[in-house]
Amino acid sequence: MKLATSTNIVCDRPDGSVFSLPKTLELASQAGFKRFDMNFWDWALPHSPFLTDEWEKWIHEVANSAAKLGVEFGQCHSYTFNFLNPNLSEEEYNYHQMLTKRSLECCSILGSKLCVTHPDTDFQAMDLVKSSKAKNIEYFKGLLEYASSFNMSLALENMCDFSIAPKRKYCATPEELVDFVDEFNDSRIGICWDFEHADIMKQDQRKSLLYMGNRLKATHVSDTHSSTDTDLMHVMPLFGTVEWKEVMRTLREINYKGDFSFEAHNYANRLPDELLPAALRLSYEIGKYLMKL
């Protein structure tokens, strides 16, 4: 396993401003992080140069900053959208799909060989699981071929549908993720396990990891104080309810070799800039501690 952190560990500031990516890389690398997960959730918002004609210049500047700092990008997170939404016009679909492909190219420029993405749900279907599975296979066949042009693999993330009950999302269970990956039958596609999502869904982390086995290619590592309040989610491990000793023991048992990557954007987003170096050092020490368990 390799310790990493999402670029969203420092992004939003209390005054509404946004840290630049090079500044985040610098601060986090000074705290000890040498491996990063580029997250396009944050960099597909209105403030982002990713959405402009300057996107190539911007991502090369980020890559140059990383090279100067001696850090690298491992797993990354692509732009995602609800591609099975029947209300999307053709123009809207094509725009979102263009951004999805652009994000894959950006991650490739940064040196990543694995991108996490989201499955979608066919909420209109009576046979929700069967229809969603078939339509996701069709969608990801095309996206995977594009990703492969950059020598990149994909990992589908486990969804969390607690907040929309009694409705539910496809791939909110390990069973559906494993079934999808096995049916897809391509070594270039696997699973990203979000421990916080699983905790909210009251899923047994150990049994889930054992069930996924070598299909697990990526992780999203965060903790939570709540199943419903998003402001209390996505905090650092050991600040919430996940049983991390059992998680780490099981990851080693299944011989997981991918990134152990923090996705804890609510950890430091309320802290003043002056406290960020200390906060990032603590997050790095938490990561080292967990890696030793």
SENUPA-303572 format. One record per residue (C-alpha): x, z, y. Coordinates in steps of 0.05 Angstrom, whole numbers, plus 5000, padded with zeros to 4 digits. Each point is the difference from the previous one (the first is absolute). Example, Ala and Ser with C-alpha at 12.3 -4.5 7.8 and 13.67 -1.06 7.14 Angstrom:
BEGIN
+------+------+------+
:    u :    w :    v :
+------+------+------+
: 5246 : 5156 : 4910 :
: 5027 : 4987 : 5069 :
+------+------+------+
This chain:
BEGIN
+------+------+------+
:    u :    w :    v :
+------+------+------+
: 5000 : 5000 : 5000 :
: 5020 : 4987 : 5071 :
: 4977 : 5043 : 5058 :
: 4969 : 4960 : 5057 :
: 4952 : 5007 : 5057 :
: 4949 : 4955 : 5032 :
: 5016 : 4976 : 5070 :
: 4937 : 5037 : 5021 :
: 5035 : 5067 : 4994 :
: 5009 : 4993 : 5076 :
: 4954 : 4950 : 5033 :
: 4942 : 5027 : 5041 :
: 5018 : 5049 : 5055 :
: 4954 : 5054 : 5029 :
: 4995 : 4963 : 5067 :
: 4974 : 4937 : 4965 :
: 5065 : 4962 : 5003 :
: 5034 : 4970 : 4939 :
: 5072 : 5007 : 4978 :
: 5039 : 4936 : 4991 :
: 5021 : 4986 : 4928 :
: 5075 : 5000 : 5016 :
: 4991 : 5069 : 5032 :
: 4964 : 5026 : 4939 :
: 5055 : 4973 : 4954 :
: 5053 : 5033 : 5043 :
: 4967 : 5068 : 5001 :
: 4983 : 5000 : 4926 :
: 5069 : 4976 : 4980 :
: 5032 : 5055 : 5041 :
: 4957 : 5049 : 4960 :
: 5027 : 4972 : 4935 :
: 4953 : 4944 : 4979 :
: 5034 : 4936 : 4977 :
: 4941 : 4963 : 4970 :
: 4936 : 4979 : 5034 :
: 4931 : 4973 : 4986 :
: 4975 : 4952 : 5053 :
: 4926 : 5015 : 5010 :
: 4957 : 4946 : 5031 :
: 4941 : 5047 : 5009 :
: 5032 : 5023 : 5065 :
: 5031 : 4934 : 5019 :
: 4935 : 4960 : 4997 :
: 4968 : 5037 : 5058 :
: 4992 : 4971 : 5071 :
: 5066 : 5028 : 5024 :
: 5040 : 4962 : 4949 :
: 5045 : 4939 : 5010 :
: 4983 : 4983 : 4927 :
: 4935 : 4970 : 5026 :
: 5034 : 4955 : 5051 :
: 5041 : 4937 : 4999 :
: 5061 : 5045 : 5008 :
: 4993 : 5030 : 4930 :
: 5062 : 4966 : 4971 :
: 5044 : 5023 : 5057 :
: 4973 : 5070 : 4994 :
: 5010 : 5007 : 4924 :
: 5071 : 4972 : 5005 :
: 5015 : 5052 : 5054 :
: 4975 : 5054 : 4952 :
: 5043 : 4971 : 4944 :
: 5061 : 5000 : 5046 :
: 4987 : 5072 : 5019 :
: 4996 : 5020 : 4927 :
: 5065 : 4964 : 4985 :
: 5036 : 5035 : 5057 :
: 4975 : 5068 : 4975 :
: 5019 : 4985 : 4929 :
: 4929 : 5010 : 4973 :
: 4958 : 4957 : 4954 :
: 4928 : 4984 : 4984 :
: 4972 : 5012 : 4930 :
: 4926 : 4995 : 4985 :
: 4959 : 4979 : 5060 :
: 4926 : 4997 : 5016 :
: 4969 : 4933 : 5017 :
: 4943 : 4986 : 5048 :
: 4934 : 5008 : 4964 :
: 4928 : 4982 : 5013 :
: 4933 : 5000 : 4963 :
: 5007 : 4931 : 4971 :
: 4935 : 5006 : 4961 :
: 4959 : 5016 : 5062 :
: 4943 : 4948 : 5000 :
: 4991 : 5009 : 5075 :
: 5068 : 4971 : 5017 :
: 4996 : 4931 : 5030 :
: 5048 : 4947 : 4974 :
: 5039 : 5006 : 5065 :
: 5005 : 5076 : 4994 :
: 5021 : 4996 : 4927 :
: 5054 : 4949 : 5015 :
: 5027 : 5043 : 5058 :
: 5005 : 5062 : 4957 :
: 5031 : 4962 : 4942 :
: 5051 : 4970 : 5049 :
: 5019 : 5070 : 5021 :
: 5005 : 5022 : 4928 :
: 5048 : 4944 : 4984 :
: 5039 : 5013 : 5065 :
: 5009 : 5073 : 4981 :
: 5029 : 4979 : 4933 :
: 5049 : 4954 : 5035 :
: 5019 : 5057 : 5048 :
: 5013 : 5047 : 4942 :
: 5043 : 4947 : 4967 :
: 5041 : 4993 : 5064 :
: 5011 : 5075 : 4997 :
: 5026 : 4993 : 4929 :
: 4941 : 5028 : 4962 :
: 4984 : 4974 : 4930 :
: 4935 : 5039 : 4989 :
: 4938 : 5004 : 5043 :
: 4942 : 5047 : 4991 :
: 4931 : 4972 : 5012 :
: 4927 : 5020 : 4991 :
: 4948 : 4974 : 4951 :
: 4931 : 4987 : 5027 :
: 4929 : 5013 : 4975 :
: 4942 : 4952 : 4991 :
: 4947 : 5048 : 5027 :
: 4946 : 4946 : 4994 :
: 5006 : 4993 : 4924 :
: 4956 : 5036 : 4950 :
: 5060 : 4999 : 4952 :
: 5047 : 5028 : 5052 :
: 5060 : 5013 : 4955 :
: 4995 : 4935 : 4962 :
: 4989 : 4957 : 5062 :
: 5053 : 5037 : 5041 :
: 5051 : 4993 : 4945 :
: 4989 : 4925 : 4993 :
: 5002 : 4987 : 5075 :
: 5062 : 5043 : 5009 :
: 5036 : 4963 : 4945 :
: 4983 : 4934 : 5034 :
: 5023 : 5025 : 5068 :
: 5065 : 5031 : 4977 :
: 5020 : 4940 : 4959 :
: 5006 : 4962 : 5065 :
: 5032 : 5056 : 5039 :
: 5050 : 5015 : 4945 :
: 5023 : 4928 : 4998 :
: 5013 : 5004 : 5075 :
: 5036 : 5066 : 4993 :
: 5042 : 4971 : 4944 :
: 5026 : 4947 : 5048 :
: 5038 : 5059 : 5031 :
: 5019 : 5028 : 4932 :
: 4951 : 5057 : 5013 :
: 4954 : 5038 : 4953 :
: 4934 : 5035 : 5016 :
: 4972 : 5069 : 4985 :
: 4926 : 5017 : 5005 :
: 4983 : 5068 : 5029 :
: 4949 : 5048 : 4971 :
: 4940 : 5004 : 5046 :
: 4963 : 5062 : 5023 :
: 4924 : 4996 : 5005 :
: 4982 : 5073 : 5009 :
: 4977 : 4987 : 5072 :
: 4951 : 4945 : 4981 :
: 4966 : 5035 : 4941 :
: 4954 : 4982 : 4965 :
: 5029 : 4931 : 5013 :
: 5067 : 4989 : 4967 :
: 5062 : 4956 : 5005 :
: 5032 : 4958 : 4947 :
: 5067 : 5027 : 4976 :
: 4986 : 5071 : 5021 :
: 5017 : 5021 : 4929 :
: 5064 : 4993 : 4958 :
: 4958 : 4966 : 4946 :
: 4980 : 4943 : 5046 :
: 5070 : 4991 : 5028 :
: 5031 : 4997 : 4930 :
: 4945 : 4954 : 4975 :
: 5012 : 4953 : 5060 :
: 5076 : 4998 : 4992 :
: 4995 : 4989 : 4925 :
: 4948 : 4945 : 5008 :
: 5041 : 4967 : 5056 :
: 5058 : 5000 : 4950 :
: 5057 : 4985 : 5048 :
: 5061 : 5044 : 5007 :
: 5002 : 4985 : 5074 :
: 4939 : 5044 : 5013 :
: 4993 : 5074 : 4988 :
: 4971 : 5065 : 5028 :
: 5014 : 5043 : 5061 :
: 4976 : 5071 : 4990 :
: 4977 : 5038 : 5062 :
: 5004 : 5073 : 4981 :
: 4955 : 5023 : 5057 :
: 4945 : 4951 : 4981 :
: 5003 : 5025 : 4929 :
: 4997 : 5073 : 5024 :
: 4939 : 4986 : 5042 :
: 4968 : 4965 : 4940 :
: 5015 : 5062 : 4957 :
: 5040 : 4958 : 4951 :
: 5050 : 5031 : 4953 :
: 5067 : 4977 : 5029 :
: 5039 : 5011 : 4935 :
: 4950 : 4965 : 4955 :
: 4994 : 4943 : 5050 :
: 5075 : 4989 : 5004 :
: 5007 : 5002 : 4925 :
: 4943 : 4951 : 4993 :
: 5031 : 4951 : 5049 :
: 5070 : 5006 : 4971 :
: 5046 : 4942 : 5016 :
: 4946 : 4964 : 5039 :
: 5016 : 5048 : 5058 :
: 5043 : 4962 : 5050 :
: 4991 : 5038 : 5065 :
: 4975 : 5066 : 5029 :
: 4967 : 5027 : 5063 :
: 5020 : 5072 : 5008 :
: 4960 : 5046 : 5044 :
: 4957 : 5063 : 4996 :
: 4933 : 5021 : 5029 :
: 4961 : 5060 : 5024 :
: 4933 : 4965 : 4996 :
: 4960 : 4949 : 4961 :
: 4960 : 4978 : 5060 :
: 5038 : 5011 : 5065 :
: 5051 : 4944 : 5010 :
: 5038 : 5041 : 5052 :
: 5017 : 5050 : 4945 :
: 5024 : 4947 : 4951 :
: 5067 : 4965 : 4994 :
: 5043 : 5061 : 5012 :
: 5066 : 5016 : 4966 :
: 5003 : 5023 : 4928 :
: 4997 : 5076 : 4990 :
: 4953 : 5005 : 5061 :
: 4938 : 4985 : 4959 :
: 4968 : 5006 : 4931 :
: 5040 : 4951 : 4955 :
: 5038 : 5033 : 4942 :
: 5068 : 4969 : 5015 :
: 5040 : 5033 : 4944 :
: 4955 : 4968 : 4948 :
: 5002 : 4933 : 5037 :
: 5076 : 4998 : 5002 :
: 5007 : 5021 : 4928 :
: 4953 : 4945 : 4978 :
: 5033 : 4946 : 5042 :
: 5066 : 5016 : 4965 :
: 4965 : 5001 : 4933 :
: 4974 : 4929 : 5009 :
: 5069 : 4979 : 5026 :
: 4972 : 4977 : 5067 :
: 5056 : 4964 : 5037 :
: 4965 : 4977 : 5064 :
: 4994 : 5030 : 5069 :
: 4974 : 5070 : 5012 :
: 4974 : 4982 : 5068 :
: 4969 : 5046 : 5051 :
: 4936 : 4974 : 5033 :
: 4988 : 5061 : 5044 :
: 4983 : 4974 : 5069 :
: 4961 : 5062 : 5020 :
: 5061 : 5044 : 4989 :
: 5034 : 4990 : 5067 :
: 4951 : 4960 : 5043 :
: 4979 : 5062 : 5040 :
: 5071 : 5026 : 5012 :
: 5036 : 4989 : 5066 :
: 5059 : 4953 : 4998 :
: 5048 : 5058 : 5008 :
: 4980 : 5028 : 4932 :
: 5003 : 4935 : 4961 :
: 5073 : 5005 : 4978 :
: 4987 : 5069 : 4970 :
: 4935 : 4978 : 4968 :
: 5033 : 4939 : 4968 :
: 5057 : 5042 : 4974 :
: 4949 : 5046 : 4967 :
: 4964 : 4941 : 4969 :
: 5065 : 4974 : 4972 :
: 5017 : 5069 : 4971 :
: 4930 : 5002 : 4968 :
: 5015 : 4932 : 4968 :
: 5067 : 5024 : 4973 :
: 4968 : 5063 : 4973 :
: 4945 : 4960 : 4964 :
: 5051 : 4951 : 4971 :
: 5036 : 5059 : 4968 :
: 4939 : 5028 : 4966 :
+------+------+------+
